[in-house]
Amino acid sequence: MPAARFLVETRSVHMAKKFPTSLPGTPRPEAAQTLLALLHAQGEVARLSEREQLFSSLLDSVNAVLWAFDWEARQVLYVSPAYERIFGRPASLVLADYNEWRDSIYPDDLEYAERSLAQVLLKGSVEDREYRILNAEGQVRWLSDKCYINQQREGEQRVIVVGIAEDITEKKQLEGELHRLATTDVLTQSSNRRHFFECAQQAFESAREDGTPLAFLLLDIDDFKQVNDSYGHQEGDQVLQRIADSGKAVLRRGDQFGRIGGEEFAAVFPGCNAQVAEQIAERLQREIQRLSFSHGDHEYGVTVSQGLTALSDEDESLDSLFARADAAMYRAKRQGKNQIVRG
């Protein structure tokens, strides 16, 4: 071999040993793939953690309890964080004993809540359940509790019911206030004319259908214009309020009482014959006669004229009772006021 070639080859081997083509510590292709996989997995874990935190914050902000229930075992499997906020009790208690939830249901609503929950087995879902609970502080809360059968795998016997119980207390309070405003006379807090006659019509129809007695009463304040003219409308308003309070105090539970005109009130007595209704009207008459009003140094009282009638077989509409009671009331006015006349 020529000396020059020998020197070149020798130098090449030496350089190869000094600078190898694969540096120590450089990952092989398989190791690089493993490293990339680990980095990807770490990123996925981070993203899952972010999603879990987001999901947790969403659950915390929702004013509803997400829940899961094992029907056969009668065991609550899961409740979301809102449970403790709405029920005011630790979630660990209801997870250990389903009766924690059951015992929180308002007693009057318990039978409905359990019966409607059982309907999910037949229907697969129940979306119109509303019932009340008593939280740990004894406050009444309204729940709208929708529930569904979880999708079962073929051959699986376990029945899991899942649901969402939303706190609708504020909505119910608003509905109640709107109903009160729509049905109540603002000044006297008794039924307004429309609501009174709606209730009276229902009572009339029930009495006709069941063959039970019914009495109808009209009441008008005597010389009320004189009160307004002499003492002012504010004083007249006080008279109206006090008479309405007397009516609500004297009438029985289930009777309907309302203001149907300026100084005119009416009452309906379901299940009450004319004799018993007259006794109630007499008590009301005495109660009103005992009322005392004052304006400056002057004290005065008021009286009322009442017309009373009872349902007969010939009455085909509520209007006929109203007409008889109205005619009787005006006879009371003509006969000297401050009395009850039956029509």
C-alpha positions in Angstrom: 0.0 0.0 0.0 1.4 3.4 -0.9 2.4 5.4 2.1 0.1 8.4 1.3 -3.0 6.1 1.1 -2.0 4.4 4.4 -1.7 7.7 6.1 -5.2 8.8 4.8 -7.0 5.6 6.0 -5.2 5.7 9.3 -6.3 9.3 9.8 -9.9 8.4 8.9 -10.1 5.6 11.5 -8.6 7.9 14.1 -11.1 10.7 13.4 -14.0 8.2 13.4 -12.9 7.0 16.9 -12.5 10.6 18.1 -15.8 11.8 16.6 -18.3 8.9 16.5 -21.4 9.2 14.3 -23.7 8.4 17.3 -22.8 10.7 20.2 -23.1 9.2 23.7 -26.5 9.9 25.2 -28.2 10.5 21.9 -31.6 8.7 22.0 -32.2 5.9 19.7 -35.4 6.2 17.6 -37.4 4.0 20.0 -36.4 6.0 23.0 -37.3 9.2 21.2 -40.7 7.9 20.5 -41.1 6.8 24.1 -40.0 10.3 25.3 -42.5 12.0 22.9 -45.3 9.7 24.2 -44.5 10.6 27.7 -44.5 14.3 26.9 -47.8 13.8 25.1 -49.3 11.9 28.1 -48.1 14.6 30.4 -49.9 17.2 28.3 -53.0 15.1 28.3 -52.9 14.8 32.1 -52.5 18.6 32.3 -55.5 19.1 30.0 -57.6 16.6 31.9 -56.7 18.4 35.1 -57.8 21.7 33.6 -61.0 20.2 32.4 -61.7 18.6 35.8 -61.1 22.0 37.5 -63.4 23.6 35.0 -66.1 20.9 35.5 -65.7 21.3 39.3 -66.1 25.1 39.1 -69.2 24.7 36.9 -70.8 22.2 39.4 -70.0 24.7 42.2 -71.7 27.5 40.4 -74.9 25.7 39.4 -77.8 26.0 41.9 -78.8 22.4 41.4 -77.9 19.0 42.8 -76.7 16.4 40.3 -77.3 13.0 41.8 -77.1 9.3 41.1 -79.1 6.6 42.9 -78.9 2.8 43.0 -82.6 1.8 42.9 -82.1 -1.7 44.2 -79.6 -1.0 46.9 -81.5 2.2 47.9 -78.1 4.0 47.9 -77.1 7.5 46.8 -74.0 7.0 44.7 -73.2 10.7 44.0 -74.3 14.2 44.8 -72.7 17.3 43.4 -71.4 20.1 45.7 -74.7 22.0 45.6 -76.2 19.4 47.9 -74.5 20.9 50.9 -75.4 24.4 49.9 -79.1 23.7 49.3 -79.8 21.1 52.0 -77.3 22.5 54.5 -76.1 19.0 55.4 -72.8 17.2 54.7 -72.8 15.1 51.5 -71.2 12.3 53.4 -74.4 11.7 55.4 -76.7 11.2 52.3 -74.0 9.1 50.7 -74.1 6.8 53.7 -77.9 6.8 54.2 -80.5 7.6 51.5 -83.0 8.5 54.3 -81.1 11.7 54.8 -82.6 13.0 51.6 -86.0 11.3 52.2 -86.3 12.8 55.7 -85.5 16.3 54.4 -88.7 16.3 52.2 -91.5 18.4 53.5 -94.0 16.0 55.2 -97.0 17.0 53.1 -94.9 16.3 49.9 -93.3 13.0 50.8 -95.9 10.7 49.4 -95.9 12.6 46.0 -92.1 12.8 45.9 -91.7 9.0 46.4 -94.6 8.1 44.0 -93.3 10.4 41.2 -89.8 9.0 41.6 -91.1 5.5 41.2 -92.7 6.6 37.8 -89.2 6.7 36.3 -89.2 2.9 36.3 -92.2 2.9 34.0 -91.5 6.0 31.9 -87.7 6.1 31.8 -87.8 9.8 32.7 -89.9 12.1 34.9 -89.4 15.8 34.3 -92.3 17.5 36.1 -91.5 16.7 39.8 -91.7 19.7 42.2 -91.7 19.3 45.9 -90.5 21.1 49.0 -87.7 20.3 51.4 -86.7 21.5 54.9 -83.0 22.4 55.0 -80.8 22.0 58.1 -82.0 25.5 59.3 -85.7 24.6 59.0 -86.2 26.8 55.9 -88.6 25.5 53.3 -87.0 25.2 49.8 -88.7 24.2 46.5 -87.0 21.7 44.2 -87.6 20.9 40.6 -86.2 17.4 40.6 -86.0 15.7 37.1 -84.8 12.1 37.0 -83.9 9.5 34.3 -83.0 5.9 34.1 -79.3 5.6 33.2 -78.5 3.5 30.1 -78.2 -0.1 31.1 -75.8 -2.5 29.5 -77.4 -5.7 28.0 -78.0 -8.2 30.7 -77.2 -5.8 33.6 -79.7 -5.9 36.4 -78.5 -2.9 38.3 -80.9 0.1 37.9 -79.2 3.5 38.3 -81.4 6.6 38.4 -79.7 9.9 37.7 -81.2 13.3 38.1 -80.8 17.0 38.6 -82.6 18.8 41.5 -82.8 22.5 40.9 -83.5 25.0 43.7 -86.6 27.0 42.4 -87.5 28.7 45.7 -87.1 32.2 44.3 -89.1 31.3 41.2 -91.9 29.9 43.4 -91.9 33.0 45.6 -92.1 35.2 42.5 -95.0 33.1 41.2 -96.7 33.3 44.6 -96.3 37.1 44.7 -97.6 37.5 41.1 -100.6 35.3 42.0 -101.2 37.3 45.1 -101.2 40.6 43.2 -103.5 39.1 40.5 -106.1 37.8 43.0 -105.9 40.2 46.0 -107.5 43.6 46.6 -104.4 45.8 47.3 -106.1 47.9 49.9 -107.9 45.3 52.0 -105.8 42.2 51.2 -108.9 40.2 50.7 -109.9 38.6 47.4 -110.5 41.0 44.5 -113.7 40.9 42.5 -112.4 38.6 39.7 -110.8 36.1 42.1 -113.8 36.1 44.4 -116.3 35.2 41.6 -113.9 32.6 40.2 -113.9 30.9 43.6 -117.6 31.4 44.1 -118.2 29.7 40.7 -116.2 26.7 41.6 -118.0 26.4 44.9 -121.4 26.7 43.1 -120.5 24.0 40.6 -119.2 21.7 43.4 -122.4 22.2 45.4 -124.6 21.4 42.4 -122.6 18.3 41.5 -122.4 16.9 45.1 -125.8 18.0 46.2 -124.4 20.0 49.1 -125.7 23.3 50.6 -124.2 26.6 49.7 -124.9 30.2 51.0 -124.1 33.5 49.4 -123.8 36.9 51.2 -123.5 40.5 50.1 -122.4 43.2 52.5 -122.5 47.0 51.9 -121.2 49.7 54.3 -123.9 52.0 55.4 -123.4 55.7 54.6 -119.8 55.2 53.5 -119.9 58.3 51.3 -120.5 60.3 54.4 -117.3 58.9 56.0 -115.2 59.9 52.9 -116.8 63.3 52.7 -116.5 64.1 56.4 -113.1 62.6 57.3 -111.3 62.0 54.0 -110.5 59.1 51.8 -107.6 58.0 54.0 -110.1 57.5 56.8 -112.4 55.7 54.5 -109.6 53.3 53.5 -109.1 52.5 57.1 -112.8 51.6 57.5 -112.5 49.3 54.5 -109.4 47.6 55.9 -111.0 47.1 59.3 -114.2 45.6 57.9 -112.1 43.2 55.7 -110.2 42.1 58.8 -113.5 41.5 60.6 -114.7 39.3 57.7 -111.5 37.3 57.6 -111.7 36.8 61.4 -115.3 35.7 61.6 -115.6 33.4 58.5 -114.8 29.8 58.7 -111.9 28.0 57.1 -112.9 27.3 53.5 -115.3 30.2 53.2 -114.4 32.8 50.6 -114.5 36.5 51.3 -113.7 39.4 49.0 -114.1 43.1 48.2 -116.2 43.3 45.0 -116.8 47.0 44.8 -116.0 50.3 46.4 -117.7 49.6 49.8 -119.2 46.3 48.9 -118.0 42.9 50.1 -119.2 39.3 49.4 -118.9 35.9 51.0 -119.6 32.3 49.9 -120.2 29.6 52.5 -119.6 26.1 51.0 -121.4 23.2 52.8 -123.4 25.8 54.8 -127.2 26.0 54.9 -129.1 29.2 55.3 -129.5 29.0 59.1 -125.8 28.4 59.8 -124.9 31.1 57.3 -127.2 33.6 59.1 -125.4 32.8 62.4 -122.1 33.7 60.8 -123.6 36.9 59.3 -124.9 37.9 62.7 -121.5 37.4 64.3 -120.0 39.6 61.5 -122.7 42.2 62.1 -121.8 42.4 65.8 -118.1 42.4 65.1 -118.4 45.4 62.8 -120.7 47.2 65.3 -118.0 47.0 67.9 -115.4 48.7 65.7 -114.4 52.2 66.8 -112.8 54.8 64.7 -111.5 58.3 65.5 -110.7 61.4 63.6 -109.1 64.1 65.7 -111.3 64.4 68.8 -114.3 62.8 67.1 -115.0 59.0 67.5 -117.5 57.2 65.3 -118.6 53.7 64.2 -120.0 52.2 61.1 -122.7 49.7 60.3 -123.4 47.4 57.3 -126.4 46.0 55.5 -126.3 42.4 54.5 -128.3 40.3 52.0 -128.2 36.5 52.4 -129.4 33.7 50.3 -129.0 29.9 49.9 -128.7 27.6 46.9 -132.0 26.1 45.7 -132.8 23.4 43.2 -134.0 26.1 40.8 -130.6 27.9 40.7 -128.9 27.1 37.4 -126.2 29.7 37.7 -124.3 31.7 40.3 -125.9 34.8 38.9 -129.3 33.8 40.4 -127.8 33.7 43.9 -126.0 37.0 43.4 -129.2 38.6 42.2 -131.3 37.4 45.2 -128.6 38.4 47.7 -128.3 41.9 46.0 -132.0 42.4 46.2 -132.1 41.3 49.8 -129.3 43.7 50.7 -131.1 46.7 49.1 -134.2 45.7 51.1 -132.0 45.9 54.2 -131.0 49.4 53.2 -134.6 50.5 52.6 -135.8 49.0 55.9 -133.4 51.1 58.0 -129.9 49.7 57.4 -127.7 47.8 59.9 -129.5 44.5 59.4 -129.5 41.2 57.6 -132.2 40.3 55.2 -132.6 36.8 53.7 -133.6 36.4 50.1 
